Amino acid sequence: MSANNADDALSSSPEDAASASTASFLTSLFMNSGIAGGAFVAFVIMRRWLKAIYEPRTYIPPTHKQAPVLGTHLLWPLWQILMADPEEILQKNGVDPYVFVRFTMMMAKAMVPIWLLSWLILLPVYSADSHVDGKEGLDKFTFGNVAKAKQSRYWAPLILDFIFIFWFFFVIWHEMKHWLVVRQRYLVSRSHSKLPQANTVLVTGIPSHYLNEKKLEQLFSHLPGGVKRIWLNRNLKEMPGFYDRREHATKLLESAQVKLIKIARRHKLWQEKKIEKLEKKGKPIPAKLLGPANHRPHVSSRRDLVPQLPMLDFAADRKTGFPEKGRSAETDEQLQVTEAPPPSAQEIELVDRLVPHHKRPRHRIKPRWSPIRLGFFRLGHKVDTIEWCREEIALCTAELEKSRAKLMEDIEHPGKDDRYPPLSSAFIHFNQQIAAHMAAQCLTHNQPYTMNARYTEQSPPNVIWSNLSLNQYERNVRQAISWACTGGMIFAWTFPVAFIGALSSVSDLTSTFPWLSWIEGDTFDKKLIQGILSGILPPVLLECLMMMLPISLRHLAKFEGATNKTGVELDLMTRYFVFLIIHSFFVITLSAGLISSLETFASNPQAIATTLASQMPTASTFFITLVLTQFTGTMGTLLRLWKLSIYYVQVILLGGTPRSVYSTRYDMNHPQWGETFPGITVYAVMMIAYCVISPVINGFGAAFFIFATMVYKFHYIWVIDQPASSDTGGLFFPKAITHMFVGMYIQEVCMAALFFLARDDNGKPSALPQGGLMIVLGFCTVFFQYTIVVQYGPLKHCLPLSLAHLSYGMPKEANHEDSVIGEAYHDEGEKVGDGERKRDILRKFGNSHINFTPSRHPLIDRKAERQESGDTVEVDIVDEPSEISFSPISPCSEKGKGSAIKRDREATLVGGTELSEKGTHLDDDREPDVKAVSSPSRILNSSPTKTRSRESNISLSAPPYASRPSSPIPTTETYAVDNPEDGHASRRHHYFAVPGGPGVLHHKVEDEAMAFFHPATKNPQMVIWLPEDELGLSKAEVEANTRAGVKSSLEGAWLNDKGSVQISKPPPDD
């Protein structure tokens, strides 16, 4: 009975559940092409001017990591991007972005021949002289269009399926060999292996009798080189809370004080305009416009914060809502009788003379009963932001200093009475890198779940400190809860995704819901509506729905107990891919005919499997439109519309704080691989699953991956930065390969089902041999994946002993080869000489761009040898610039070429940025010369509009390093450059970020002694960074902050004549 029901479901699905029409496909094609084309034109135009958005890697990283300047030509940079070597990502950015681009290149390489073969062979096989009722438009080119009288044609898709799968095998084998070479060279490279993270292991689940540095050192002393240092993680109790409170208060104070300074400036301008209007009309000027904004100072909740204030009027206290601490009703009554006289103008602070009390920044604090802030709901006591933040910072700093002193006592004199006792985890820093990797693989303890979780490649910025105290039992429970929540989310998301998939079948919607029959018809407007409903709306809705997932899934991965952020991203990659493959593939495929098949599924759940196989050809048009939508999304990635909007709002319109302006201009975005990789691999699964069933998709898939390669190559060479602390060394790549196998299994199962379910004119099975061979192909795929896992699994994480001698600091040993990573040998067994390797590099990069210097490390001055596949890794991937240096300007003797490069660099310095006569960046570390602020009486009569500046207003064309205006309050030291033509020194300003300069993004190496201390135990207070203003209020606020014990600075920031914040150097605490 069940078999018959399955056959009935199959026979009804292809006819009853029609796919999206050709009109929907054409609508999606034209719409997405128009949007993508417009975005591309916008990118080509704006790229020349917005270097902070489209070329930040040309001036922000250190010199040896900077990308080449693209110049201001309209079209030539496109050719530079197209021809850029992806290995430049490896040398100047990191391994993770490199292997990501390699994955897109691999898919493009795989899909191009599949596209050509499938269109040449399968399209005629499926469509020529063969027709099945209900198959129109693009459905004529699918597997389901083979007529019952043409069943012999099924041999063609079977043969091509074998060819395609084995082609994928070859590509994967080739790329995994290359990946292994890249990863091992990364592990032993000098710039990586010398870092503490390369030699440090995190051990969790340590029993109480081993929570001692000496005992742990003795336990791990058997490993090569021994232990260098041990950091026991401790229960810091209240310290992280105070630290977080201080961080929040410092950010809030900085924002409030910048806002206060801008309010004072606007209020002063308003007064001047009012006075000017009254003077023109000949009317008397009121005293309130000539005098101070307030006749009494604002009230502080702590008198000792501002000791220079005169005695306050308590009536004003009640008005503002800030009563003095410790004041009784009796004292209040007495004071009302003997009220102090009003203070004179000279006794009132500058801020009270410039800013009315009611305009001071205020906010609501968190109620005691609430775990979160509820200011949005107007709940919580309202306080003066600046005064509250000063109190909060002073309180938290004092508490942190006490706690840190006690912590140091506990570390120096451990005992049972420690206030901050050790937790069950420790960071162990070894003298040799190989010892760290051996410690991670050794069986450490004889008890179950004791010291069994060990993690290598730990870096302080990458640690999740709150998860270090979890034992293995807690991790197991959390893992079960986390995956249960993930499964619940997958189930909950099924219904909206199924509805989106059902939209792609307009005929089913109109037949099921008669009130939608008005959209049926053959007129142009009806076809347009149908195309939008089935071709554009479903993919867009699906993309928007899936955008909300990564945040929740990332929290679940963190809750599971991951000890570092890269571990969270690796876990998120798996969760997000599972989510995408279920909803973007299975649910969509089923829901294309879901409405017409609901009764069948209810009576016979086993029919779902056969319906999935039969619906894949029918749902193919939806996935083609989804790929077209992804074209638009990738072009949006190239345009960076979100970053452009933030830049326009923060830098152009509002100005923000100096720190936010610096962040917008000079902080590069970092990749989030947990959602970026699955967003690409899910399309690889679609391409593999449909490469035979619906070969039309192959052309769009090949074009998509070629385009994605160009876009992401541009991004990771010129735009996005991969911090060394979060680089996994390519661990995301094997997971991406696993995702490809998922696509192969889906395709093989569905093809086998389609072959077994094929019937001829007599209703008999007509493709049983093909179905059997598909099962054989499935076993081949399982065997190949098993081979890959067995071969590369042990090499994925740890450093092998055969490479231990290549690590930084290892002594030179006899009878060792210089390198055994990717070595190539001649047929006679002779190894390729160093001279040939050097000549290969020179041929690739040009003699004028690389200087070879004597090496002190076995890997320096060496490129990866050619593999059997022919790939090369040209240079040590992350070595220091002293070993292979790329000069910012080519020292070619040809004047034309050198001047062209110089013109390209100078073309980016729009807005007055200048270089010295030799084209070098002049560095100056002297402190700014800040003039003294005028007296209060003179400041009150000064005007921001009376001080003219040569700086023009910021516009979209302004570069990220706009020139400092000539103002009465200079904040940067100027320097003289002799001008031979006019015979006198010309005054020029100092700029801290230009192409070829030292850059502003320096990855600092942590102090080894405190490298793995919690930030709450060592980080100083963030310096409050304020911009100078012509009224002198910023200086007065800095002095008030200093009296309150809050570190502040005016260095390198100022307000221009338009009231926007400008900066000339990084934050003072950077």
Buried (B, 14 or more C-beta within 10 A) or exposed (E): EEEEBBBBBBEBBBBBBBBBBBBBBBBBBBBBEEBBEEBBEBBBEBBBBBBBBBBBBBBBBBBBBBBBBBBBEEEEBBEBBEEBEBBBBBBBBBBBBBBBBBBBBBBBBBBBBBBEBBBEBBBBBBBEEBEBEBBBBBBBBBBBBBBBEBBEBBBBBBEBBBBBBBBBBEBBBBBBBBBBBBBBBBBBBBBBBBBBBBBBBBBBBBEEEBBBBEEBBEBBEEBBBEBBBBBBBBEBEEBBEBBEBBBBBBBBBBBBBBBBBBBBBBBBBEBBEBBEEBEEEEEEEEEEEEEBBBBBBBBBBBBEBBEEBBEBBBEBBEEBEBEBEEEEEEEBEEBEEEEEEEBEEEBBBBBBBBBBBEBBBBBBBBBEEEEEBBBEEEEBEEBBBBBBBBBBBBBBBEBBEEBBEBBEBBBEEBEEEBEBBBBBBBBBBBBBBBBBBBBBEEEBBEEEEBBBBBBBBBBBBBBBBEBBBBBBEEBBEBBEEBBEBBEEBBEEBBEBBBBBBBBBBBBBBBBEEEEEEEBBEEEEEBBEBBBBBBBBBBBBBBBEBBEEBBEEBBBBBBBBBBBBBBBBBBBBBBBBBBBBBBBBBBBBBBBBBBBBBEEBBEEBEEBBBBBBBBBBBBBBBBBBBBBBBBBBBBBBBBBBBEBBEBBBEBBBEBBBBBBBBBBBBBBBEEBBBBBBBBBBBBBBBBBBBBBBBBBBBBBBBBBBBBBBBBBBBBBBBBBBBBBBBBBBBBBBBBBBBBBBBBBBBBBBBBBBBBBBBBBBEEEEBBBEEBBEBBBEBBEBBBEBBEEBBEEBEEEBBBBEEEBBBBBBEBEEEEEBEEBBBBBBEEEEEEEBEEEEBBEBBBEBBEEBBBBEEEBEBBBBBBBBBBBEEEBBBBBBBBBBBEBBBBBBBBEBEEEEEBEEBBEBBBBBBBBBBBBEEEBEBBEEEEEBEBEEBBEBEEBBEBEBEEEEBEBBEBEEEBBBBBBBBEBEBBBBBEBEEEEEEEEEEEEBBBBBBBBBBBBBBEEEEBEEEEBBBBBBBBBEBBBBBBBBBBBBBBBBBBBBBEBBBBBBBBBBBBBBBBBBBBBBBBBBBB
